[in-house]
Amino acid sequence: MKFGFRWTESAAAASAATRAETPELAGADIGGLVHGKRVGGDFYQFARANSRRVVFGLLDVAGDFVENRGIVEAARETFRSMGPAFLADDEVNEADAMMEFCHALNASIRNAAKGIRSCAAFIGCYNEDLGTVCYVNAGHTPGLLRYDGDVSELPATGMPLGLFSAGTYEAPTAAVPRGGALLLVSRGVVEASQKREEFGLQRLKEKFLSTPLTSAQSVASAALQAVEEFTQNAAVQNDLTTLALVRPLRN
């Protein structure tokens, strides 16, 4: 598959200290891609909590990359350390643990920013035994869940991180059935424009629905390819980041 723009896996583009290592999942596949040179504060991250849970997230810290680099690194470190800490116990209530995790991320961002700094985030905990995702959508672009010829939205369940010292977040659970997939994209994907017309969520849904669910990487790259075709290689003004979770019909 050829691309007019240059995209790289964040694992290759980031330094060893900030690399998002892709975990192996039982009966599923997960992965992400980021477009070319970083402009803003998008990043994705994974962390294995225990033998059956993996925490993942797509976050967007407001501001340009140079300005918010320290905040991004603080959020990354909190994600890697606190995600597993809150969700390691097999008996823990996933929804409660996810809300506590988001409070820790919120505090980390505010401390690093020394005040207010908006960070839209979609944070999920994938349960390999159940095939479910317990998630918090903190003011992020809706997650897209595909199954049985349909794509549904997982909308915001709270305000962006980094705004208030005591934010309130809800953590519902969504099933990702066999033959289904979850797709997350940064705001830059939806807002990519050509002649003042945005790519938009509807075009993304249509592309997602027509993409073969062969792997998480192929789903993530198909979304980026659709943006390239729509913008006709116009200069990108924001980060383009995608993350996908795929459950094939067979292992």
VOBA-1610 file (N, C-alpha, C; in pm, whole numbers, padded with zeros to 5 digits, always signed):
BEGIN
Met+00084-00119+00000Met+00000+00000+00000Met+00088+00124+00000Lys+00071+00217-00093Lys+00156+00334-00105Lys+00086+00456-00048Phe+00169+00546+00009Phe+00116+00667+00071Phe+00192+00787+00017Gly+00118+00895-00012Gly+00179+01018-00058Gly+00249+01090+00055Phe+00198+01083+00177Phe+00266+01143+00291Phe+00352+01038+00360Arg+00444+01086+00443Arg+00530+00993+00516Arg+00474+00972+00655Trp+00437+00850+00686Trp+00392+00819+00822Trp+00485+00716+00881Thr+00494+00714+01014Thr+00578+00618+01083Thr+00506+00567+01205Glu+00543+00450+01251Glu+00493+00404+01379Glu+00556+00491+01486Ser+00477+00525+01587Ser+00533+00608+01692Ser+00651+00539+01760Ala+00650+00405+01760Ala+00762+00333+01820Ala+00892+00363+01747Ala+00883+00392+01617Ala+01004+00422+01541Ala+01036+00570+01548Ala+00937+00654+01561Ala+00957+00798+01559Ala+00999+00851+01695Ala+00956+00785+01803Ala+00986+00834+01937Ala+01119+00782+01985Ser+01171+00842+02088Ser+01296+00795+02147Ser+01270+00669+02227Ala+01377+00599+02265Ala+01361+00475+02340Ala+01292+00500+02473Ala+01309+00619+02528Ala+01251+00648+02660Ala+01101+00669+02654Thr+01050+00704+02536Thr+00908+00735+02526Thr+00835+00639+02433Arg+00900+00529+02397Arg+00845+00437+02299Arg+00719+00368+02350Ala+00618+00360+02264Ala+00494+00290+02298Ala+00504+00147+02247Glu+00547+00057+02333Glu+00563-00082+02294Glu+00425-00146+02276Thr+00407-00213+02162Thr+00278-00275+02131Thr+00269-00412+02198Pro+00171-00433+02285Pro+00159-00562+02354Pro+00094-00668+02265Glu+00126-00793+02290Glu+00057-00903+02224Glu-00068-00936+02304Leu-00179-00956+02234Leu-00306-00985+02299Leu-00353-01125+02262Ala-00425-01186+02353Ala-00485-01316+02327Ala-00616-01296+02251Gly-00622-01343+02128Gly-00744-01336+02049Gly-00775-01199+01992Ala-00680-01109+01992Ala-00703-00975+01939Ala-00571-00914+01895Asp-00580-00801+01829Asp-00462-00732+01778Asp-00480-00583+01805Ile-00374-00515+01849Ile-00382-00373+01878Ile-00259-00303+01821Gly-00276-00180+01776Gly-00163-00106+01720Gly-00202+00036+01688Gly-00103+00118+01662Gly-00128+00258+01631Gly-00028+00313+01532Leu-00062+00425+01472Leu+00025+00494+01377Leu+00016+00644+01401Val+00125+00713+01371Val+00125+00858+01378Val+00184+00911+01248His+00126+01019+01197His+00166+01075+01070His+00290+01164+01085Gly+00396+01129+01014Gly+00513+01212+00996Gly+00568+01283+01118Lys+00610+01407+01098Lys+00671+01488+01202Lys+00564+01542+01296Arg+00591+01535+01426Arg+00494+01582+01524Arg+00478+01734+01517Val+00351+01777+01524Val+00318+01919+01525Val+00266+01959+01662Gly+00177+01875+01717Gly+00114+01907+01845Gly+00145+01804+01950Gly+00044+01776+02036Gly+00067+01692+02153Gly-00003+01559+02151Asp-00030+01503+02032Asp-00093+01370+02024Asp+00007+01262+02062Phe-00039+01161+02132Phe+00040+01040+02148Phe-00052+00926+02190Tyr-00008+00804+02160Tyr-00081+00689+02209Tyr+00012+00608+02297Gln-00046+00527+02385Gln+00033+00452+02481Gln-00038+00322+02516Phe+00042+00219+02547Phe-00009+00091+02593Phe+00061+00054+02724Ala-00006-00022+02808Ala+00056-00074+02930Ala-00018-00200+02972Arg+00054-00310+02989Arg-00011-00433+03036Arg-00026-00426+03187Ala-00150-00446+03233Ala-00180-00439+03376Ala-00163-00575+03444Asn-00211-00681+03378Asn-00193-00817+03430Asn-00209-00914+03315Ser-00228-01041+03345Ser-00230-01143+03239Ser-00352-01133+03149Arg-00453-01057+03188Arg-00573-01049+03105Arg-00620-00907+03075Arg-00550-00807+03123Arg-00589-00667+03099Arg-00475-00587+03037Val-00509-00508+02935Val-00416-00414+02874Val-00481-00277+02872Val-00409-00178+02921Val-00458-00041+02919Val-00402+00028+02795Phe-00484+00104+02726Phe-00440+00176+02607Phe-00503+00315+02607Gly-00443+00406+02532Gly-00501+00539+02528Gly-00450+00622+02412Leu-00532+00716+02369Leu-00494+00816+02270Leu-00521+00951+02335Leu-00416+01031+02353Leu-00427+01158+02425Leu-00380+01272+02337Asp-00436+01390+02361Asp-00401+01508+02283Asp-00386+01627+02377Val-00261+01659+02414Val-00232+01773+02500Val-00234+01899+02415Ala-00312+01998+02453Ala-00325+02122+02376Ala-00192+02196+02368Gly-00165+02255+02252Gly-00042+02331+02233Gly+00051+02262+02136Asp+00158+02334+02093Asp+00250+02273+01998Asp+00350+02183+02070Phe+00419+02103+01992Phe+00504+01998+02047Phe+00615+02052+02137Val+00680+02161+02094Val+00789+02218+02173Val+00736+02270+02306Glu+00623+02338+02302Glu+00565+02397+02422Glu+00522+02292+02524Asn+00462+02184+02477Asn+00401+02089+02572Asn+00478+01958+02588Arg+00601+01955+02542Arg+00677+01830+02545Arg+00690+01775+02687Gly+00719+01861+02784Gly+00732+01817+02922Gly+00603+01761+02978Ile+00491+01819+02938Ile+00361+01773+02984Ile+00329+01637+02924Val+00361+01622+02796Val+00339+01493+02729Val+00421+01384+02797Glu+00547+01413+02828Glu+00632+01313+02892Glu+00580+01276+03031Ala+00531+01375+03105Ala+00475+01347+03238Ala+00352+01258+03227Ala+00267+01286+03128Ala+00146+01205+03107Ala+00183+01063+03064Arg+00283+01049+02979Arg+00330+00917+02936Arg+00376+00834+03056Glu+00459+00896+03139Glu+00514+00823+03253Glu+00404+00782+03350Thr+00308+00872+03374Thr+00196+00838+03461Thr+00114+00725+03400Phe+00094+00728+03270Phe+00020+00622+03202Phe+00089+00488+03222Arg+00220+00485+03199Arg+00294+00358+03207Arg+00298+00301+03349Ser+00305+00389+03447Ser+00319+00342+03585Ser+00186+00323+03656Met+00093+00417+03639Met-00031+00414+03716Met-00139+00328+03652Gly-00139+00315+03520Gly-00237+00228+03456Gly-00230+00086+03509Pro-00112+00022+03504Pro-00099-00112+03560Pro-00127-00118+03710Ala-00086-00013+03783Ala-00105-00013+03928Ala-00253-00019+03966Phe-00336+00057+03896Phe-00477+00061+03929Phe-00553-00062+03882Leu-00505-00130+03779Leu-00583-00237+03717Leu-00518-00374+03727Ala-00414-00388+03807Ala-00344-00515+03818Ala-00423-00622+03892Asp-00499-00583+03993Asp-00573-00680+04075Asp-00687-00741+03996Asp-00690-00873+03987Asp-00796-00942+03912Asp-00936-00910+03965Glu-00947-00879+04093Glu-01077-00858+04155Glu-01122-00711+04153Val-01039-00622+04102Val-01074-00481+04105Val-01193-00452+04014Asn-01275-00355+04052Asn-01383-00308+03965Asn-01321-00219+03857Glu-01332-00262+03732Glu-01264-00191+03623Glu-01310-00047+03611Ala-01439-00022+03624Ala-01491+00115+03611Ala-01433+00206+03719Asp-01432+00159+03842Asp-01376+00239+03952Asp-01227+00264+03930Ala-01156+00159+03888Ala-01011+00172+03867Ala-00981+00270+03753Met-01061+00266+03645Met-01040+00357+03533Met-01064+00502+03575Met-01162+00526+03658Met-01188+00662+03704Met-01074+00712+03792Glu-01020+00625+03877Glu-00906+00663+03960Glu-00783+00690+03873Phe-00765+00608+03772Phe-00654+00626+03678Phe-00663+00762+03609Cys-00783+00800+03566Cys-00801+00929+03501Cys-00774+01045+03596His-00810+01029+03723His-00778+01132+03821His-00626+01147+03836Ala-00553+01036+03832Ala-00407+01042+03842Ala-00347+01110+03719Leu-00398+01077+03600Leu-00351+01143+03479Leu-00382+01292+03482Asn-00501+01327+03528Asn-00542+01466+03538Asn-00445+01545+03627Ala-00413+01488+03744Ala-00322+01554+03836Ala-00182+01567+03776Ser-00137+01464+03706Ser-00005+01466+03643Ser+00006+01578+03540Ile-00097+01592+03459Ile-00097+01696+03355Ile-00099+01835+03417Arg-00183+01855+03517Arg-00192+01985+03582Arg-00061+02020+03655Asn+00000+01922+03719Asn+00126+01947+03788Asn+00238+01984+03690Ala+00246+01910+03579Ala+00350+01938+03480Ala+00329+02073+03413Ala+00202+02110+03393Ala+00169+02238+03329Ala+00176+02355+03427Lys+00183+02322+03558Lys+00178+02424+03663Lys+00051+02508+03652Gly-00057+02439+03622Gly-00185+02506+03606Gly-00275+02429+03511Ile-00354+02500+03437Ile-00451+02439+03346Ile-00388+02410+03210Arg-00413+02289+03159Arg-00373+02253+03022Arg-00469+02145+02974Ser-00549+02176+02875Ser-00649+02083+02826Ser-00583+01963+02758Cys-00634+01846+02790Cys-00586+01722+02727Cys-00706+01632+02699Ala-00752+01630+02576Ala-00856+01535+02537Ala-00795+01395+02538Ala-00871+01297+02585Ala-00814+01163+02598Ala-00922+01056+02587Phe-00888+00948+02520Phe-00970+00827+02519Phe-00884+00719+02582Ile-00922+00675+02703Ile-00847+00576+02777Ile-00931+00450+02789Gly-00873+00336+02756Gly-00949+00211+02762Gly-00872+00101+02833Cys-00946+00007+02890Cys-00889-00114+02947Cys-00951-00233+02874Tyr-00869-00305+02797Tyr-00919-00420+02723Tyr-00904-00546+02807Asn-01016-00615+02825Asn-01019-00740+02901Asn-01015-00855+02801Glu-00904-00926+02797Glu-00886-01032+02698Glu-00979-01150+02721Asp-01014-01179+02846Asp-01104-01290+02875Asp-01245-01263+02824Leu-01290-01140+02840Leu-01428-01104+02808Leu-01445-01038+02671Gly-01337-00987+02613Gly-01348-00914+02487Gly-01420-00781+02504Thr-01398-00715+02617Thr-01465-00588+02646Thr-01364-00477+02668Val-01412-00354+02649Val-01331-00235+02675Val-01406-00147+02773Cys-01348-00127+02891Cys-01398-00029+02987Cys-01324+00100+02957Tyr-01397+00208+02932Tyr-01329+00327+02878Tyr-01378+00457+02941Val-01292+00557+02932Val-01327+00695+02964Val-01295+00778+02841Asn-01394+00850+02790Asn-01371+00944+02681Asn-01375+01084+02741Ala-01258+01140+02767Ala-01247+01271+02829Ala-01238+01379+02723Gly-01353+01416+02668Gly-01360+01522+02569Gly-01289+01493+02439His-01275+01365+02406His-01201+01324+02286His-01295+01301+02169Thr-01238+01294+02049Thr-01314+01249+01933Thr-01379+01115+01965Pro-01504+01091+01927Pro-01569+00965+01962Pro-01490+00843+01914Gly-01485+00741+01998Gly-01433+00614+01953Gly-01535+00551+01859Leu-01489+00474+01763Leu-01579+00409+01667Leu-01572+00258+01686Leu-01687+00198+01711Leu-01697+00054+01734Leu-01770-00009+01616Arg-01703-00103+01551Arg-01761-00168+01432Arg-01796-00312+01462Tyr-01918-00349+01422Tyr-01958-00489+01433Tyr-02083-00512+01349Asp-02085-00626+01278Asp-02203-00669+01205Asp-02256-00564+01109Gly-02165-00504+01031Gly-02205-00409+00928Gly-02249-00274+00978Asp-02214-00240+01101Asp-02255-00111+01157Asp-02138-00050+01234Val-02136+00083+01242Val-02036+00156+01320Val-02109+00247+01418Ser-02083+00228+01545Ser-02145+00312+01647Ser-02039+00398+01716Glu-02083+00507+01776Glu-01992+00601+01840Glu-01985+00576+01991Leu-01867+00594+02045Leu-01846+00594+02190Leu-01813+00739+02227Pro-01913+00819+02262Pro-01896+00964+02280Pro-01830+00999+02413Ala-01810+01128+02433Ala-01746+01176+02555Ala-01825+01137+02679Thr-01751+01096+02783Thr-01812+01063+02912Thr-01765+01158+03021Gly-01694+01262+02981Gly-01645+01361+03077Gly-01570+01471+03005Met-01528+01572+03079Met-01452+01684+03025Met-01307+01642+03000Pro-01233+01718+02915Pro-01091+01688+02894Pro-01013+01689+03025Leu-00907+01612+03031Leu-00817+01613+03145Leu-00745+01747+03152Gly-00693+01779+03270Gly-00610+01898+03285Gly-00681+02028+03310Leu-00813+02026+03316Leu-00889+02151+03332Leu-00924+02180+03477Phe-00967+02077+03548Phe-01013+02096+03685Phe-00937+02002+03778Ser-00918+02045+03902Ser-00844+01963+03997Ser-00922+01838+04036Ala-01053+01842+04028Ala-01137+01727+04065Ala-01243+01706+03956Gly-01201+01646+03845Gly-01294+01620+03736Gly-01379+01498+03765Thr-01492+01488+03695Thr-01582+01374+03710Thr-01585+01296+03579Tyr-01560+01166+03587Tyr-01554+01083+03467Tyr-01641+00959+03485Glu-01709+00920+03380Glu-01783+00795+03379Glu-01704+00694+03297Ala-01716+00567+03334Ala-01638+00462+03267Ala-01729+00346+03227Pro-01803+00361+03118Pro-01888+00250+03072Pro-01804+00140+03008Thr-01868+00027+02979Thr-01802-00087+02916Thr-01870-00119+02784Ala-01790-00143+02680Ala-01842-00180+02549Ala-01780-00313+02508Ala-01859-00398+02448Ala-01810-00527+02398Ala-01753-00509+02258Val-01641-00576+02233Val-01584-00583+02098Val-01597-00729+02055Pro-01707-00764+01989Pro-01732-00904+01955Pro-01633-00958+01852Arg-01626-01089+01840Arg-01547-01151+01734Arg-01593-01095+01599Gly-01497-01060+01516Gly-01530-00999+01388Gly-01558-00851+01400Gly-01524-00790+01515Gly-01546-00648+01537Gly-01415-00575+01560Ala-01423-00442+01572Ala-01303-00361+01590Ala-01337-00227+01651Leu-01239-00169+01716Leu-01249-00035+01773Leu-01145+00053+01706Leu-01184+00175+01666Leu-01092+00268+01602Leu-01096+00401+01675Leu-00977+00450+01711Leu-00962+00582+01771Leu-00877+00668+01679Val-00914+00795+01664Val-00834+00887+01583Val-00821+01020+01656Ser-00714+01090+01628Ser-00695+01222+01684Ser-00787+01322+01614Arg-00804+01436+01677Arg-00888+01541+01621Arg-00838+01585+01483Gly-00705+01580+01466Gly-00647+01621+01338Gly-00696+01538+01221Val-00730+01411+01244Val-00782+01326+01136Val-00919+01375+01092Val-01007+01398+01188Val-01144+01442+01157Val-01144+01582+01096Glu-01054+01669+01144Glu-01054+01809+01102Glu-00966+01837+00981Ala-00897+01736+00927Ala-00817+01757+00807Ala-00907+01810+00696Ser-00863+01913+00627Ser-00952+01980+00532Ser-00892+01994+00393Gln-00982+02008+00298Gln-00949+02035+00159Gln-01047+02139+00109Lys-00996+02254+00072Lys-01081+02365+00026Lys-01189+02398+00129Arg-01147+02406+00255Arg-01231+02445+00369Arg-01337+02342+00406Glu-01332+02226+00346Glu-01424+02118+00382Glu-01348+02015+00464Glu-01401+01980+00583Glu-01335+01885+00670Glu-01359+01741+00626Phe-01261+01657+00656Phe-01276+01515+00629Phe-01398+01460+00704Gly-01408+01491+00831Gly-01529+01463+00908Gly-01542+01320+00958Leu-01630+01305+01055Leu-01652+01175+01118Leu-01726+01078+01027Gln-01816+01130+00944Gln-01894+01042+00857Gln-01806+00973+00754Arg-01712+01046+00693Arg-01620+00983+00598Arg-01534+00879+00667Leu-01493+00910+00790Leu-01413+00814+00865Leu-01493+00686+00891Lys-01619+00700+00929Lys-01703+00583+00952Lys-01715+00498+00825Glu-01737+00563+00714Glu-01753+00489+00587Glu-01625+00413+00552Lys-01511+00478+00572Lys-01385+00411+00543Lys-01363+00294+00638Phe-01391+00314+00764Phe-01376+00209+00865Phe-01465+00090+00831Leu-01586+00116+00789Leu-01681+00010+00760Leu-01638-00073+00639Ser-01566-00012+00547Ser-01524-00084+00425Ser-01385-00145+00435Thr-01315-00122+00546Thr-01179-00172+00561Thr-01178-00316+00611Pro-01110-00407+00544Pro-01100-00545+00594Pro-01032-00548+00731Leu-01085-00627+00822Leu-01030-00633+00957Leu-00923-00741+00966Thr-00818-00722+00889Thr-00710-00820+00886Thr-00611-00800+00999Ser-00591-00676+01041Ser-00499-00646+01151Ser-00526-00505+01201Ala-00480-00476+01323Ala-00495-00341+01377Ala-00416-00241+01295Gln-00298-00281+01250Gln-00213-00191+01173Gln-00279-00152+01041Ser-00344-00248+00976Ser-00408-00218+00847Ser-00528-00126+00865Val-00601-00141+00975Val-00715-00053+01003Val-00666+00089+01032Ala-00560+00099+01113Ala-00505+00230+01147Ala-00450+00301+01023Ser-00381+00228+00937Ser-00322+00289+00818Ser-00428+00324+00713Ala-00538+00247+00707Ala-00644+00277+00612Ala-00708+00412+00642Ala-00722+00444+00769Ala-00778+00574+00808Ala-00687+00687+00762Leu-00556+00669+00779Leu-00461+00771+00734Leu-00461+00784+00582Gln-00472+00672+00513Gln-00476+00675+00368Gln-00599+00750+00319Ala-00712+00731+00387Ala-00834+00801+00347Ala-00819+00952+00362Val-00749+00994+00467Val-00725+01137+00487Val-00635+01191+00376Glu-00532+01115+00341Glu-00442+01156+00233Glu-00520+01175+00102Glu-00605+01079+00071Glu-00680+01088-00054Glu-00775+01207-00053Phe-00835+01235+00063Phe-00929+01347+00073Phe-00858+01482+00061Thr-00744+01498+00128Thr-00674+01627+00128Thr-00587+01646+00005Gln-00568+01539-00072Gln-00486+01545-00193Gln-00345+01595-00163Asn-00289+01539-00054Asn-00152+01568-00012Asn-00131+01711+00031Ala-00239+01781+00070Ala-00223+01916+00122Ala-00142+01911+00251Ala-00077+02022+00285Ala+00005+02028+00406Ala-00081+02002+00529Val-00032+01916+00618Val-00106+01882+00738Val-00079+01988+00845Gln-00187+02040+00905Gln-00176+02146+01005Gln-00182+02094+01148Asn-00212+01966+01164Asn-00223+01909+01298Asn-00176+01764+01294Asp-00152+01707+01413Asp-00112+01567+01420Asp-00222+01476+01366Leu-00180+01368+01302Leu-00273+01265+01257Leu-00230+01135+01323Thr-00309+01089+01418Thr-00275+00970+01495Thr-00394+00876+01500Thr-00368+00748+01483Thr-00475+00649+01486Thr-00435+00532+01574Leu-00536+00468+01634Leu-00515+00349+01716Leu-00631+00255+01689Ala-00601+00128+01670Ala-00707+00030+01640Ala-00691-00095+01724Leu-00804-00153+01757Leu-00812-00282+01826Leu-00904-00371+01744Val-00853-00486+01701Val-00928-00576+01613Val-00942-00713+01679Arg-01065-00768+01676Arg-01088-00905+01721Arg-01131-00989+01600Pro-01041-01061+01539Pro-01078-01141+01420Pro-01173-01253+01457Leu-01241-01306+01359Leu-01334-01415+01383Leu-01261-01538+01434Arg-01137-01555+01389Arg-01057-01669+01434Arg-00919-01619+01475Asn-00860-01687+01572Asn-00725-01652+01616Asn-00623-01686+01510
//
